[in-house]
Each structure stands twice: as structure tokens, then as C-alpha cells.
């Protein structure tokens, strides 16, 4: 990224690159994404893209880490109601299926095992603390807070765009989503309630 503040025009160009590249990476992955398609659709050039992001990988990183921050900010954890958190994650996957696809490409192409991101880039410390505090208060079942979080997230992804069973879309009938939300909420509540 540039060391100097962007002009309004530069900020608009950068935003267009990010928007177009998000769709490109979500659809084609890191290896399959093409800079040529990105710059053409963003109405810019390679020099501008590289000036802002350094490389195609740097562009993916900007988008991927931005998507992780979005999930944290848009769907903050409520460790005292993990069932509600799971439902809100489900809804975010419906609103922004590209975000979960980006995470899947990162898993497939960068980190096939272990944590999805390096320890220095992880954004889940506050989630783990919140779960541990809820466990200490007797509100959440015992177990490693990371494992508890992983199970809840996995349950929330049951109908996500990368489900190996069924990928839901926002265009499906609202009553179908309500039925899934109810099942997800009750399943997480039962799985995470102590005793």
C-alpha cells in the first residue's frame, strides 16, 4: 500500500480493485485468479494494482484479512449465547458467500492443516477469552475454548456456500431459512449447554 494518503480518485480505484478482486478470488481461488481480469473489470492497470498491494498474493491477503475482520466486527461473539452467534454467522454467510469462499481457498491453497492463519494474524483471542469466561460462569460446556468455537462455527456452516451437503442461498424462501435457523439454534444450544 502507498505510504502517502490516497487521493479521492486513488481511494476509489483501490476500492474498485478490492471489490472486483474479491469476486475473482472467491470464484477462482488464489492460483486461478487473473490480474488481467481484475484490472480490466476495475478499470485500472497492473501498475496501479501492484502499487497498492505489491503482488497478487498481497491483494489476496488484503481481501482475506479484511474478510476475517468483517466477520469479527459484523458478527461479534456472544459467548453467553453461542446458539444466537451461530445463527448470525449463518445469516452472514447468506449475505456474503464470497467471504466463506475466500477462507476455503486459503485453506485449500495455503494452509491445508492447522490454523487457517498464522498465529500472528489470528483474530480469535477475544472469542476464546469470552468462551472461557462463559465456561467459568457455568454457561458453556467444558472443553478447550478453541474446540468449542470450532464446533459452533462448523455447525453454523452446515448450509454455507462451501457445504459438502447443501449450499443455501439468500434467494431461497424465507421460511426455509427460518426452519434452518431454528434447527441450528436448538442444536448449538443443546450441544453447548453444560450437563
Sine and cosine of phi, psi and omega as CSV:
sin_phi,cos_phi,sin_psi,cos_psi,sin_omega,cos_omega
0.00,0.00,0.45,-0.89,-0.04,-1.00
-0.94,0.35,0.50,-0.87,0.03,-1.00
-0.98,0.22,-0.41,0.91,-0.03,-1.00
-1.00,-0.07,0.46,-0.89,0.05,-1.00
-0.88,0.48,0.55,-0.84,0.01,-1.00
-0.98,0.19,0.56,-0.83,0.18,-0.98
-0.95,0.31,0.17,-0.98,0.05,-1.00
-0.87,0.50,-0.64,0.77,0.01,-1.00
-0.92,0.39,-0.67,0.74,0.03,-1.00
-0.90,0.44,-0.65,0.76,0.02,-1.00
-0.90,0.43,-0.62,0.78,0.02,-1.00
-0.92,0.40,-0.65,0.76,0.04,-1.00
-0.90,0.44,-0.72,0.69,0.02,-1.00
-0.85,0.52,-0.69,0.72,0.00,-1.00
-0.89,0.45,-0.67,0.74,0.04,-1.00
-0.88,0.47,-0.68,0.73,0.03,-1.00
-0.86,0.51,-0.73,0.68,-0.01,-1.00
-0.88,0.48,-0.69,0.72,-0.02,-1.00
-0.90,0.44,-0.74,0.67,-0.02,-1.00
-0.92,0.40,-0.70,0.71,-0.04,-1.00
-0.91,0.41,-0.55,0.84,0.05,-1.00
-0.86,0.51,-0.73,0.68,0.03,-1.00
-0.90,0.43,-0.67,0.74,-0.03,-1.00
-0.89,0.45,-0.74,0.67,0.00,-1.00
-0.93,0.38,-0.62,0.78,0.00,-1.00
-0.89,0.45,-0.60,0.80,-0.02,-1.00
-0.99,0.14,-0.65,0.76,-0.16,-0.99
-0.92,-0.38,-0.14,0.99,-0.04,-1.00
0.98,0.17,-0.04,-1.00,-0.04,-1.00
-0.95,0.32,-0.77,0.63,-0.04,-1.00
-0.93,0.38,-0.58,0.81,-0.08,-1.00
-1.00,0.10,-0.30,0.95,0.01,-1.00
-0.91,0.40,0.58,-0.82,-0.02,-1.00
-0.86,-0.52,0.84,-0.54,0.03,-1.00
-0.85,0.53,-0.62,0.79,-0.01,-1.00
-0.86,0.51,-0.67,0.74,0.01,-1.00
-0.93,0.37,-0.63,0.78,-0.03,-1.00
-0.89,0.45,-0.78,0.63,-0.06,-1.00
-0.92,0.39,-0.57,0.82,0.03,-1.00
-0.91,0.42,-0.74,0.67,-0.02,-1.00
-0.94,0.35,-0.48,0.88,0.00,-1.00
-1.00,0.06,-0.04,1.00,0.00,-1.00
0.82,0.57,0.79,0.61,0.04,-1.00
-0.60,-0.80,-0.39,-0.92,-0.01,-1.00
-0.67,-0.75,0.21,-0.98,-0.04,-1.00
-0.88,0.48,-0.65,0.76,-0.02,-1.00
-0.84,0.54,-0.66,0.75,0.01,-1.00
-0.92,0.40,-0.70,0.72,0.02,-1.00
-0.86,0.51,-0.74,0.67,-0.02,-1.00
-0.93,0.37,-0.51,0.86,0.05,-1.00
-0.90,0.43,-0.62,0.79,-0.01,-1.00
-0.98,0.17,-0.61,0.79,-0.19,-0.98
-0.85,-0.53,-0.16,0.99,0.07,-1.00
1.00,0.09,-0.65,0.76,-0.06,-1.00
-0.23,-0.97,0.14,-0.99,0.08,-1.00
-0.88,0.47,-0.65,0.76,0.01,-1.00
-0.91,0.42,-0.62,0.78,0.06,-1.00
-0.90,0.43,-0.60,0.80,0.06,-1.00
-0.91,0.41,-0.71,0.70,0.04,-1.00
-0.86,0.50,-0.70,0.71,0.01,-1.00
-0.84,0.54,-0.71,0.71,0.00,-1.00
-0.86,0.51,-0.68,0.73,-0.01,-1.00
-0.95,0.32,-0.72,0.69,-0.06,-1.00
-0.90,0.44,-0.76,0.65,-0.02,-1.00
-0.93,0.36,-0.51,0.86,0.12,-0.99
-0.90,0.43,-0.60,0.80,0.02,-1.00
-0.93,0.36,-0.60,0.80,0.05,-1.00
-0.90,0.43,-0.68,0.74,0.04,-1.00
-0.90,0.44,-0.61,0.79,0.02,-1.00
-0.87,0.49,-0.73,0.68,0.00,-1.00
-0.86,0.51,-0.69,0.72,-0.01,-1.00
-0.88,0.47,-0.67,0.74,-0.08,-1.00
-0.99,0.16,-0.63,0.77,-0.06,-1.00
-0.99,0.16,-0.53,0.85,-0.03,-1.00
-0.82,-0.58,0.93,0.38,-0.02,-1.00
-0.91,0.41,0.54,-0.84,-0.02,-1.00
-0.95,0.32,0.59,-0.81,0.22,-0.98
-0.83,-0.56,1.00,-0.07,-0.10,-1.00
-0.91,0.41,-0.33,0.94,0.05,-1.00
-0.99,0.15,-0.18,0.98,0.06,-1.00
-0.59,-0.81,0.95,0.32,-0.03,-1.00
-0.90,0.43,-0.45,0.90,0.02,-1.00
-0.91,0.41,-0.68,0.74,0.05,-1.00
-0.91,0.42,-0.65,0.76,0.03,-1.00
-0.86,0.50,-0.69,0.73,0.02,-1.00
-0.87,0.49,-0.67,0.75,0.01,-1.00
-0.92,0.40,-0.65,0.76,0.03,-1.00
-0.91,0.41,-0.56,0.83,0.10,-0.99
-0.90,0.43,-0.71,0.71,0.05,-1.00
-0.80,0.60,-0.73,0.68,-0.01,-1.00
-0.90,0.43,-0.61,0.79,0.02,-1.00
-0.92,0.39,-0.59,0.81,0.06,-1.00
-0.90,0.43,-0.55,0.83,0.06,-1.00
-0.93,0.36,-0.67,0.74,-0.01,-1.00
-0.93,0.36,-0.65,0.76,-0.11,-0.99
-0.74,-0.67,0.95,0.32,-0.01,-1.00
-0.88,0.47,-0.40,0.91,0.02,-1.00
-0.88,0.47,-0.53,0.85,-0.05,-1.00
-0.90,0.43,-0.68,0.73,-0.01,-1.00
-0.96,0.29,-0.53,0.85,0.07,-1.00
-0.91,0.42,-0.64,0.77,0.04,-1.00
-0.87,0.50,-0.70,0.72,0.02,-1.00
-0.89,0.45,-0.60,0.80,0.01,-1.00
-0.92,0.39,-0.68,0.73,0.06,-1.00
-0.89,0.46,-0.64,0.77,0.04,-1.00
-0.88,0.47,-0.64,0.76,0.02,-1.00
-0.91,0.42,-0.72,0.70,-0.05,-1.00
-0.93,0.36,-0.66,0.75,-0.16,-0.99
-0.99,-0.17,-0.30,0.95,-0.07,-1.00
-0.86,-0.51,-0.74,0.67,-0.12,-0.99
-0.74,-0.67,0.99,0.16,-0.03,-1.00
-0.94,0.35,-0.24,0.97,0.00,-1.00
-0.64,-0.77,0.35,-0.94,0.03,-1.00
0.97,0.23,-0.33,-0.94,-0.01,-1.00
-0.90,0.44,0.51,-0.86,-0.01,-1.00
-0.91,0.42,-0.54,0.84,0.02,-1.00
-0.78,-0.62,0.35,-0.94,0.03,-1.00
-0.88,0.48,0.43,-0.90,-0.02,-1.00
-0.79,0.61,-0.63,0.78,-0.04,-1.00
-0.93,0.37,-0.34,0.94,-0.04,-1.00
-0.97,-0.22,0.00,1.00,-0.07,-1.00
-0.94,0.34,0.59,-0.81,-0.02,-1.00
-0.88,-0.47,0.35,0.94,-0.12,-0.99
-0.96,-0.27,0.09,1.00,-0.02,-1.00
-0.84,0.55,-0.71,0.70,-0.01,-1.00
-0.92,0.40,-0.54,0.84,0.05,-1.00
-0.91,0.41,-0.70,0.72,-0.02,-1.00
-0.91,0.41,-0.63,0.77,0.06,-1.00
-0.90,0.44,-0.68,0.74,-0.01,-1.00
-0.89,0.45,-0.66,0.75,0.03,-1.00
-0.91,0.41,-0.69,0.72,0.02,-1.00
-0.87,0.49,-0.64,0.77,0.02,-1.00
-0.92,0.40,-0.65,0.76,0.04,-1.00
-0.92,0.40,-0.59,0.81,0.07,-1.00
-0.91,0.42,-0.71,0.71,0.00,-1.00
-0.88,0.47,-0.51,0.86,0.03,-1.00
-0.99,0.12,-0.02,1.00,0.02,-1.00
0.98,0.19,0.30,0.95,-0.05,-1.00
-1.00,-0.08,-0.34,0.94,-0.05,-1.00
-0.77,-0.64,0.61,-0.79,-0.03,-1.00
-0.82,0.57,0.37,-0.93,0.05,-1.00
-0.94,0.34,0.34,-0.94,0.03,-1.00
0.66,-0.75,0.27,-0.96,0.03,-1.00
-0.86,0.51,0.80,-0.60,-0.02,-1.00
-0.82,0.58,-0.58,0.81,0.03,-1.00
-0.90,0.43,-0.67,0.74,0.01,-1.00
-0.91,0.40,-0.63,0.78,0.06,-1.00
-0.87,0.49,-0.74,0.67,0.02,-1.00
-0.87,0.50,-0.70,0.71,-0.03,-1.00
-0.88,0.48,-0.64,0.77,0.00,-1.00
-0.91,0.40,-0.69,0.72,-0.01,-1.00
-0.90,0.44,-0.70,0.71,0.02,-1.00
-0.89,0.46,-0.68,0.73,0.02,-1.00
-0.87,0.49,-0.65,0.76,0.02,-1.00
-0.91,0.42,-0.62,0.78,0.00,-1.00
-0.91,0.40,-0.38,0.92,-0.03,-1.00
-1.00,-0.04,0.15,0.99,-0.07,-1.00
-0.81,0.58,-0.58,0.82,-0.01,-1.00
-0.89,-0.46,0.38,0.92,-0.07,-1.00
-0.95,0.33,0.17,-0.99,0.01,-1.00
-0.87,0.49,-0.24,0.97,0.01,-1.00
-0.92,-0.40,0.27,0.96,0.04,-1.00
-0.89,0.46,0.65,-0.76,0.08,-1.00
-1.00,0.03,0.12,0.99,0.03,-1.00
-0.93,-0.38,-0.82,0.57,-0.02,-1.00
-0.36,-0.93,0.80,-0.60,0.03,-1.00
-0.99,-0.16,0.92,-0.39,0.01,-1.00
-0.98,0.20,0.37,-0.93,0.09,-1.00
-0.75,-0.66,0.36,-0.93,0.01,-1.00
-0.91,0.41,-0.34,0.94,-0.04,-1.00
-0.98,0.20,-0.17,0.99,0.00,-1.00
-0.94,0.35,0.34,-0.94,-0.04,-1.00
-0.85,0.53,0.66,-0.75,-0.01,-1.00
-0.82,0.57,-0.59,0.81,-0.03,-1.00
-0.91,0.41,-0.47,0.88,0.07,-1.00
-0.92,0.39,-0.69,0.72,0.04,-1.00
-0.91,0.41,-0.63,0.78,0.03,-1.00
-0.89,0.46,-0.65,0.76,0.03,-1.00
-0.89,0.46,-0.70,0.71,0.02,-1.00
-0.91,0.42,-0.67,0.74,0.02,-1.00
-0.86,0.52,-0.69,0.72,-0.01,-1.00
-0.89,0.45,-0.70,0.71,0.02,-1.00
-0.90,0.43,-0.71,0.71,0.01,-1.00
-0.88,0.48,-0.73,0.68,-0.02,-1.00
-0.86,0.52,-0.76,0.65,-0.03,-1.00
-0.92,0.40,-0.62,0.78,-0.01,-1.00
-0.91,0.41,-0.72,0.69,0.02,-1.00
-0.92,0.40,-0.67,0.74,0.01,-1.00
-0.84,0.54,-0.73,0.68,-0.01,-1.00
-0.92,0.40,-0.65,0.76,-0.05,-1.00
-0.93,0.36,-0.52,0.86,-0.13,-0.99
-0.97,-0.25,-0.07,1.00,0.04,-1.00
-0.99,0.17,0.74,-0.67,0.01,-1.00
-0.88,0.47,0.48,-0.88,0.09,-1.00
1.00,-0.03,0.00,0.00,0.00,0.00
